[in-house]
Amino acid sequence: MSSSRGRTSEEHRRSTEPASRSSRGRSGSPDRRVTTIVLIATMGAVAFGYDTGVLAGALPFLSQPRDAGGLGLDALAEGIVTSALVFAASLGALVGGRLADRLGRRRTLIFVSLVFAGGALGTGFAPSVESLVACRVVLGLAVGASSTIVPVFIGEIAPARRRAALVTRNQLMIVTGQLLAAVANAAIARVSSDGEAWRHMLLVSATPALLLFVGLWFVPESPRWLAMHARSAAARRVLGLIRTPGEGEHELQSVAALHERANETAGATDGTDRHPLRARWVRRLVLIGAGLGMVSQLTGVNSVMYFAPSILATSGLGTQAALTATIATGLISVLATLVGIRVLRRLGRRPIMITGLIGVASSHLLLGLAFAVPVGPAQPWLVLTLMLVLLCFVQAMVSVVFWLMTAELFPLRVRGMAAGVAVCVQWVTNGVVALLFPVAFAHLGGDVYFVFAGINVLSAWFVWRALPETRGLALEEVEGMLRRRLG
């Protein structure tokens, strides 16, 4: 047994030595090394953001007849093409989380980056609606897996004092990817001379995937994952690179104590330590995480991110003007996320999310009223303004907390799997909204926003009842607190 474990540790040491030497060469500061690792990992978030945002600009071209360069999509086909990615992402989130627990965060992300690139190239060259949907499914698997693994990986790499700021960079890079998609869409639409502009828009999404693949060869594995898989020497080496000596020793002791407790109770008659999901407190946490996943998408944020050009065109703007105006949604998302990151340094997770959901409900109410105004030159700009206000509340106060909680809320032994469940539910809800919104908007018009307003009032109540506060605690302290409170 010890010989096998020694070989495993030696193999892992050899696999991570290039990253270690590279980190030493780049910087002598553990904080700077952590920042570099996070920057590389969040290329997955950029790809996620671009792939979910790019279709908003591509849909008007995809809807054109085939002889004009499009694929002749109708409203139902638009919903299917859009939702194919998000439903596949729900499966990718589950599978990716399980693989990350078994194989490691870094190794799984390397594989995911290749799937990302393949799916992106496939969508750009798709000859038919069927092949486009199939490639969007492949792309969705990668998007879902990365959306689970990246925040978990960052949360385990980051020191407690910087965890909120670093994990929320995942959300920042998601909205940055969406902004880049809006800018690329507008630029390509302006310079393109044919109806196949959508192909160029979709092909660009391979770039961040390839950057992620290359960059991951220069980062180490999560030290917490290594420690939980009896690779203490490798975990110590990684912590030596990304922590000060005092922080590294304290973190090793905390993880070791957690691992020792699991070993001591592995023979418990109720089987909860062999199979953590049998524990009542873990099941409750998974349900809370799943609820947060629903809450994050029932804000209706992606009815804006996916369909903003179509909505704005309906309210009176032309296609090119609507594409250009959509850049504002991406820019506001980035700025709002930056504000949210700063607010998280000062306030708890609970009050931020509850306040955000109340703001979201109010924004939807006003959007519904705006569509009741007779169509005129001011209506498109009123609708755009209210969309931007909605995005401010979602990105600054709801989304940042959701993605942070996927990294903080769950116990180490099942963190990837449990985060995968939460993100899976988020993607399923996302897919339902993406599939139904075009049809609902076609039949109800602006009244659909009154429905969103009522839903978000209920969401605020759920968060007030269920979400625990984790601010200022190390991951091991969060786990201990939740075990006592929910057990």
C-alpha positions as CSV (number, residue, x, y, z in Angstrom):
1,M,0.0,0.0,0.0
2,S,2.7,2.5,1.0
3,S,4.7,1.6,-2.1
4,S,1.7,2.3,-4.4
5,R,1.0,5.5,-2.6
6,G,4.7,6.5,-3.0
7,R,4.6,5.9,-6.8
8,T,1.4,7.9,-7.1
9,S,3.0,10.8,-5.2
10,E,6.1,10.6,-7.3
11,E,4.1,10.5,-10.6
12,H,2.2,13.6,-9.5
13,R,5.3,15.4,-8.5
14,R,6.8,14.9,-11.9
15,S,3.5,16.0,-13.6
16,T,3.5,19.3,-11.6
17,E,7.2,20.1,-11.6
18,P,7.0,22.2,-14.8
19,A,4.2,24.3,-13.3
20,S,6.2,24.8,-10.1
21,R,9.4,25.8,-11.8
22,S,7.5,28.2,-14.1
23,S,5.8,29.8,-11.1
24,R,9.1,30.3,-9.4
25,G,10.5,31.9,-12.5
26,R,7.6,34.3,-13.0
27,S,7.3,35.6,-9.5
28,G,8.6,35.4,-6.0
29,S,5.2,36.3,-4.4
30,P,2.7,33.6,-3.5
31,D,-0.2,36.1,-4.0
32,R,1.0,36.8,-7.6
33,R,1.3,33.1,-8.3
34,V,-2.3,32.6,-7.1
35,T,-3.4,35.5,-9.3
36,T,-1.7,34.0,-12.3
37,I,-3.3,30.6,-11.7
38,V,-6.7,32.2,-11.4
39,L,-6.2,34.2,-14.6
40,I,-5.4,31.0,-16.5
41,A,-8.3,29.0,-15.0
42,T,-10.8,31.8,-15.8
43,M,-10.1,31.4,-19.5
44,G,-12.7,28.7,-19.1
45,A,-15.1,31.4,-17.8
46,V,-14.3,33.6,-20.8
47,A,-15.1,30.7,-23.1
48,F,-18.3,30.1,-21.1
49,G,-19.3,33.8,-21.4
50,Y,-18.5,34.1,-25.1
51,D,-20.4,30.9,-26.0
52,T,-23.5,31.9,-24.0
53,G,-23.4,35.5,-25.3
54,V,-22.5,35.0,-29.0
55,L,-25.8,33.6,-30.1
56,A,-27.6,36.8,-29.3
57,G,-25.8,38.4,-32.3
58,A,-25.8,35.3,-34.5
59,L,-29.5,34.6,-34.3
60,P,-30.6,37.4,-36.7
61,F,-28.3,36.0,-39.3
62,L,-29.1,32.4,-38.6
63,S,-32.8,33.3,-39.1
64,Q,-32.2,34.5,-42.7
65,P,-33.1,32.1,-45.6
66,R,-30.4,29.6,-46.7
67,D,-29.9,31.4,-50.0
68,A,-29.0,34.5,-48.0
69,G,-26.4,32.6,-45.9
70,G,-28.5,31.7,-42.9
71,L,-30.2,28.5,-41.8
72,G,-33.8,29.7,-41.9
73,L,-34.5,29.5,-38.1
74,D,-38.0,30.2,-36.9
75,A,-38.9,31.1,-33.3
76,L,-39.0,27.5,-32.1
77,A,-35.7,26.6,-33.9
78,E,-34.1,29.7,-32.2
79,G,-35.2,28.3,-28.9
80,I,-33.9,24.8,-29.6
81,V,-30.5,26.1,-30.9
82,T,-30.2,28.3,-27.8
83,S,-31.4,25.8,-25.3
84,A,-29.3,22.9,-26.8
85,L,-26.2,24.3,-25.2
86,V,-27.8,25.0,-21.8
87,F,-29.4,21.6,-21.4
88,A,-26.2,19.9,-22.4
89,A,-24.4,22.1,-19.9
90,S,-26.6,20.7,-17.2
91,L,-25.2,17.2,-18.0
92,G,-21.7,18.6,-18.3
93,A,-22.0,20.2,-14.9
94,L,-22.8,16.8,-13.3
95,V,-20.3,14.8,-15.2
96,G,-17.6,17.4,-14.8
97,G,-18.1,17.7,-11.1
98,R,-17.8,13.9,-10.6
99,L,-14.7,13.7,-12.8
100,A,-13.1,16.6,-10.9
101,D,-13.6,14.7,-7.6
102,R,-12.1,11.6,-9.1
103,L,-9.4,12.8,-11.5
104,G,-8.5,16.2,-10.1
105,R,-9.6,19.7,-11.0
106,R,-6.7,20.5,-13.3
107,R,-6.6,17.3,-15.3
108,T,-10.4,17.5,-15.9
109,L,-10.1,21.1,-17.1
110,I,-7.4,20.1,-19.6
111,F,-9.8,17.6,-21.2
112,V,-12.7,20.1,-21.0
113,S,-10.7,22.8,-22.9
114,L,-10.3,20.4,-25.9
115,V,-14.0,19.7,-25.9
116,F,-14.6,23.5,-25.8
117,A,-12.4,24.0,-28.9
118,G,-13.9,21.1,-30.8
119,G,-17.5,22.3,-30.2
120,A,-16.6,25.9,-31.1
121,L,-15.1,24.9,-34.5
122,G,-18.1,22.5,-35.1
123,T,-20.7,25.3,-34.7
124,G,-18.8,27.6,-36.9
125,F,-18.7,25.1,-39.8
126,A,-22.1,23.6,-39.3
127,P,-23.9,22.9,-42.6
128,S,-27.4,22.5,-41.2
129,V,-29.6,23.2,-38.3
130,E,-29.2,19.6,-37.1
131,S,-25.4,19.7,-37.1
132,L,-25.5,23.1,-35.4
133,V,-27.6,21.7,-32.6
134,A,-25.3,18.7,-32.3
135,C,-22.2,20.9,-32.0
136,R,-24.0,23.2,-29.5
137,V,-24.6,20.1,-27.4
138,V,-20.9,19.3,-27.4
139,L,-20.1,22.8,-26.6
140,G,-22.6,22.8,-23.8
141,L,-21.0,19.8,-22.2
142,A,-17.7,21.8,-21.9
143,V,-19.5,24.9,-20.7
144,G,-21.3,23.0,-18.0
145,A,-18.2,21.2,-16.8
146,S,-16.1,24.4,-16.7
147,S,-18.8,26.3,-14.9
148,T,-18.6,23.7,-12.1
149,I,-14.9,23.1,-11.9
150,V,-13.4,26.6,-12.3
151,P,-15.0,28.2,-9.2
152,V,-14.3,25.1,-7.1
153,F,-10.7,25.1,-8.3
154,I,-10.2,28.8,-7.6
155,G,-11.9,28.4,-4.2
156,E,-9.4,25.7,-3.2
157,I,-6.4,27.5,-4.6
158,A,-7.2,30.9,-3.0
159,P,-6.3,31.8,0.6
160,A,-9.3,32.5,2.8
161,R,-8.5,36.2,3.0
162,R,-8.8,36.5,-0.8
163,R,-11.3,33.8,-1.6
164,A,-14.3,36.0,-2.3
165,A,-12.3,38.4,-4.5
166,L,-10.7,35.6,-6.5
167,V,-13.7,33.3,-6.9
168,T,-15.8,36.2,-8.1
169,R,-13.3,36.8,-10.8
170,N,-14.9,33.7,-12.4
171,Q,-18.1,35.7,-12.7
172,L,-16.2,38.8,-13.9
173,M,-14.6,36.7,-16.7
174,I,-18.0,35.2,-17.7
175,V,-19.4,38.6,-18.3
176,T,-16.2,39.8,-19.9
177,G,-16.6,36.9,-22.3
178,Q,-20.2,38.0,-23.0
179,L,-19.0,41.6,-23.6
180,L,-16.3,40.3,-26.0
181,A,-19.1,38.4,-27.8
182,A,-21.2,41.5,-28.2
183,V,-18.2,43.5,-29.5
184,A,-17.2,40.8,-31.9
185,N,-20.8,40.4,-33.1
186,A,-21.2,44.1,-33.8
187,A,-17.8,44.3,-35.5
188,I,-18.3,41.2,-37.7
189,A,-21.9,42.3,-38.6
190,R,-20.6,45.7,-39.7
191,V,-17.7,44.4,-41.9
192,S,-19.4,41.3,-43.2
193,S,-20.6,41.4,-46.8
194,D,-22.8,38.3,-46.6
195,G,-25.3,36.5,-44.4
196,E,-22.7,34.0,-43.1
197,A,-21.4,36.5,-40.5
198,W,-22.8,34.1,-37.9
199,R,-20.1,31.6,-38.8
200,H,-17.3,34.0,-38.0
201,M,-19.0,35.0,-34.7
202,L,-19.1,31.3,-33.6
203,L,-15.6,30.4,-34.7
204,V,-14.0,33.1,-32.5
205,S,-15.1,31.2,-29.4
206,A,-12.3,28.6,-30.0
207,T,-9.7,31.2,-29.0
208,P,-10.2,31.3,-25.2
209,A,-10.6,27.5,-25.2
210,L,-7.1,27.1,-26.7
211,L,-5.7,29.6,-24.3
212,L,-7.1,27.6,-21.4
213,F,-5.6,24.4,-22.8
214,V,-2.1,25.9,-23.1
215,G,-2.2,27.7,-19.8
216,L,-3.3,24.7,-17.7
217,W,0.0,23.0,-18.4
218,F,1.6,25.7,-16.2
219,V,-0.6,25.5,-13.1
220,P,-0.6,23.0,-10.3
221,E,-3.4,20.8,-9.0
222,S,-5.6,21.9,-6.1
223,P,-3.7,21.3,-2.8
224,R,-7.0,20.4,-1.1
225,W,-7.8,17.7,-3.7
226,L,-4.3,16.3,-3.4
227,A,-4.5,16.2,0.4
228,M,-7.9,14.4,0.3
229,H,-6.3,11.8,-2.0
230,A,-3.4,11.0,0.3
231,R,-0.9,13.1,-1.7
232,S,0.3,15.1,1.2
233,A,3.8,15.7,-0.1
234,A,2.4,17.1,-3.4
235,A,-0.1,19.2,-1.5
236,R,2.7,20.6,0.6
237,R,4.8,21.5,-2.5
238,V,1.8,23.3,-4.1
239,L,1.1,25.2,-0.8
240,G,4.7,26.2,-0.7
241,L,4.3,28.0,-4.0
242,I,0.9,29.7,-3.3
243,R,1.0,30.5,0.4
244,T,3.3,32.3,2.9
245,P,5.0,29.8,5.3
246,G,2.5,30.6,8.1
247,E,-0.6,30.3,5.9
248,G,0.7,27.1,4.3
249,E,1.3,25.4,7.5
250,H,-2.0,26.4,9.0
251,E,-3.9,25.2,5.9
252,L,-2.1,21.9,5.9
253,Q,-3.0,21.3,9.5
254,S,-6.7,22.2,8.8
255,V,-6.9,19.9,5.8
256,A,-5.1,17.1,7.6
257,A,-7.4,17.4,10.6
258,L,-10.4,17.2,8.3
259,H,-8.9,14.2,6.5
260,E,-8.0,12.5,9.8
261,R,-11.6,12.9,11.1
262,A,-12.9,11.3,7.9
263,N,-10.6,8.4,8.4
264,E,-11.5,7.9,12.0
265,T,-15.2,7.8,11.3
266,A,-15.0,5.8,8.1
267,G,-16.4,2.8,9.8
268,A,-19.4,4.6,11.2
269,T,-22.5,2.3,11.2
270,D,-24.6,4.9,9.4
271,G,-22.2,5.0,6.5
272,T,-22.3,8.8,6.2
273,D,-18.6,9.2,6.0
274,R,-18.2,6.5,3.4
275,H,-21.2,7.9,1.5
276,P,-21.4,11.6,2.5
277,L,-24.8,12.2,0.7
278,R,-26.4,9.9,3.3
279,A,-25.7,12.6,5.9
280,R,-28.8,14.8,6.4
281,W,-26.7,18.0,6.6
282,V,-25.0,17.3,3.2
283,R,-28.3,16.6,1.6
284,R,-29.7,19.8,2.9
285,L,-26.7,21.7,1.5
286,V,-27.2,20.1,-1.9
287,L,-30.8,21.2,-1.9
288,I,-29.9,24.7,-0.9
289,G,-27.3,24.8,-3.7
290,A,-29.9,23.5,-6.2
291,G,-32.3,26.2,-5.0
292,L,-29.7,28.9,-5.5
293,G,-29.1,27.6,-9.0
294,M,-32.8,28.1,-9.8
295,V,-32.8,31.5,-8.2
296,S,-29.9,32.7,-10.3
297,Q,-31.6,31.9,-13.6
298,L,-35.2,32.9,-12.7
299,T,-33.9,36.4,-12.5
300,G,-34.4,36.3,-16.2
301,V,-30.9,37.6,-16.8
302,N,-30.4,35.4,-19.9
303,S,-33.6,36.6,-21.5
304,V,-31.6,39.7,-21.8
305,M,-28.2,38.2,-22.6
306,Y,-29.5,35.8,-25.2
307,F,-32.3,37.8,-26.8
308,A,-31.5,41.5,-26.3
309,P,-31.0,42.3,-30.0
310,S,-34.4,40.6,-30.8
311,I,-36.2,42.4,-27.9
312,L,-34.7,45.8,-28.8
313,A,-35.6,45.3,-32.5
314,T,-39.1,44.5,-31.5
315,S,-39.3,47.7,-29.5
316,G,-38.2,49.8,-32.5
317,L,-34.4,49.5,-33.2
318,G,-33.0,48.1,-36.4
319,T,-30.9,45.0,-36.3
320,Q,-27.5,46.7,-36.6
321,A,-28.5,49.3,-34.0
322,A,-29.7,46.6,-31.7
323,L,-26.5,44.7,-32.0
324,T,-24.5,47.8,-31.2
325,A,-26.7,48.7,-28.3
326,T,-26.2,45.1,-26.9
327,I,-22.6,46.1,-26.3
328,A,-23.9,48.2,-23.5
329,T,-25.4,45.1,-21.8
330,G,-22.0,43.5,-21.8
331,L,-20.2,46.6,-20.6
332,I,-22.7,47.2,-17.7
333,S,-22.4,43.5,-16.7
334,V,-18.6,43.9,-16.4
335,L,-18.8,47.1,-14.4
336,A,-21.6,45.8,-12.2
337,T,-19.5,42.6,-11.4
338,L,-16.6,44.8,-10.5
339,V,-18.8,46.7,-8.1
340,G,-20.2,43.4,-6.7
341,I,-16.6,42.1,-6.0
342,R,-15.9,45.3,-4.0
343,V,-19.2,45.0,-2.1
344,L,-18.5,41.4,-1.1
345,R,-15.4,42.6,0.7
346,R,-17.5,44.6,3.0
347,L,-20.9,42.9,3.3
348,G,-22.2,39.3,3.9
349,R,-23.4,37.0,1.2
350,R,-27.0,36.9,2.4
351,P,-27.9,40.7,2.5
352,I,-26.2,41.2,-0.9
353,M,-28.3,38.5,-2.6
354,I,-31.6,39.4,-1.0
355,T,-31.2,43.1,-1.9
356,G,-30.3,42.1,-5.4
357,L,-33.4,39.9,-5.9
358,I,-35.6,42.7,-4.6
359,G,-34.0,45.0,-7.2
360,V,-34.5,42.4,-9.9
361,A,-38.2,42.1,-9.1
362,S,-38.6,45.9,-9.3
363,S,-36.7,46.0,-12.6
364,H,-39.0,43.4,-14.2
365,L,-42.1,45.2,-12.9
366,L,-40.8,48.4,-14.6
367,L,-39.9,46.6,-17.8
368,G,-43.5,45.2,-18.0
369,L,-44.8,48.7,-17.7
370,A,-42.4,50.1,-20.3
371,F,-43.8,47.7,-22.9
372,A,-47.2,48.9,-22.1
373,V,-46.2,52.4,-23.3
374,P,-47.3,53.1,-26.9
375,V,-44.5,52.4,-29.4
376,G,-42.5,55.5,-30.1
377,P,-38.9,56.8,-30.5
378,A,-38.3,56.8,-26.7
379,Q,-39.5,53.2,-26.0
380,P,-36.4,51.3,-27.2
381,W,-34.2,53.5,-25.1
382,L,-36.5,53.1,-22.0
383,V,-36.4,49.3,-22.5
384,L,-32.6,49.3,-22.9
385,T,-32.2,51.4,-19.8
386,L,-34.3,49.1,-17.7
387,M,-32.5,46.1,-19.1
388,L,-29.2,47.6,-17.9
389,V,-30.7,48.3,-14.5
390,L,-31.8,44.7,-14.3
391,L,-28.3,43.5,-15.3
392,C,-26.8,45.7,-12.6
393,F,-28.7,44.0,-9.8
394,V,-28.2,40.5,-11.2
395,Q,-24.5,40.8,-11.9
396,A,-23.5,42.8,-8.9
397,M,-25.6,41.1,-6.3
398,V,-27.1,37.7,-7.4
399,S,-24.7,36.0,-9.8
400,V,-21.5,36.9,-7.9
401,V,-23.0,35.3,-4.7
402,F,-24.2,32.2,-6.5
403,W,-20.9,31.4,-8.1
404,L,-19.1,32.1,-4.9
405,M,-21.4,29.8,-3.0
406,T,-20.7,26.9,-5.4
407,A,-17.1,27.2,-4.2
408,E,-17.8,27.7,-0.5
409,L,-21.0,25.8,0.5
410,F,-20.1,22.2,0.1
411,P,-17.9,19.7,2.1
412,L,-14.5,18.9,0.5
413,R,-15.2,15.2,-0.1
414,V,-18.1,15.8,-2.4
415,R,-17.4,19.4,-3.4
416,G,-17.2,18.8,-7.1
417,M,-20.2,16.5,-7.2
418,A,-22.4,18.8,-5.0
419,A,-21.3,21.9,-6.9
420,G,-22.2,20.0,-10.1
421,V,-25.7,19.4,-8.8
422,A,-26.2,23.1,-8.1
423,V,-24.8,24.2,-11.4
424,C,-26.8,21.4,-13.2
425,V,-30.0,22.8,-11.8
426,Q,-28.9,26.3,-12.8
427,W,-28.3,25.2,-16.3
428,V,-31.6,23.3,-16.5
429,T,-33.5,26.4,-15.3
430,N,-31.4,28.4,-17.8
431,G,-32.5,26.0,-20.6
432,V,-36.2,26.2,-19.7
433,V,-36.0,30.0,-19.8
434,A,-34.1,30.0,-23.1
435,L,-36.5,27.5,-24.6
436,L,-39.7,29.2,-23.5
437,F,-38.8,32.9,-23.5
438,P,-39.1,33.5,-27.3
439,V,-42.5,31.8,-27.4
440,A,-43.7,33.5,-24.2
441,F,-42.5,36.9,-25.5
442,A,-44.2,36.3,-28.9
443,H,-47.5,35.6,-27.1
444,L,-47.4,37.8,-24.0
445,G,-45.1,40.6,-25.1
446,G,-44.0,42.8,-22.1
447,D,-46.4,41.0,-19.7
448,V,-43.9,38.2,-19.4
449,Y,-41.8,40.6,-17.2
450,F,-44.6,40.7,-14.6
451,V,-44.3,37.0,-14.2
452,F,-40.5,37.3,-13.6
453,A,-41.2,40.0,-11.0
454,G,-43.5,37.7,-9.0
455,I,-41.0,34.8,-9.2
456,N,-38.1,37.0,-7.9
457,V,-40.1,38.1,-4.8
458,L,-40.4,34.3,-4.0
459,S,-36.7,33.9,-4.7
460,A,-35.8,36.6,-2.1
461,W,-37.9,34.8,0.5
462,F,-36.1,31.5,-0.2
463,V,-32.6,33.1,0.2
464,W,-33.7,34.8,3.4
465,R,-34.9,31.4,4.8
466,A,-32.1,29.1,3.5
467,L,-28.8,30.7,2.7
468,P,-26.1,30.5,5.5
469,E,-23.5,33.2,5.9
470,T,-19.9,32.1,5.1
471,R,-18.1,35.5,5.1
472,G,-14.7,35.5,6.8
473,L,-14.4,31.7,7.3
474,A,-11.9,29.3,5.8
475,L,-13.4,26.4,3.8
476,E,-12.7,24.0,6.6
477,E,-14.4,26.3,9.1
478,V,-17.4,26.7,6.8
479,E,-17.7,22.9,6.6
480,G,-17.6,22.5,10.4
481,M,-20.1,25.3,11.0
482,L,-22.6,23.8,8.5
483,R,-22.2,20.3,9.9
484,R,-23.1,21.6,13.4
485,R,-25.9,23.8,12.2
486,L,-27.6,21.5,9.7
487,G,-26.7,18.1,11.1
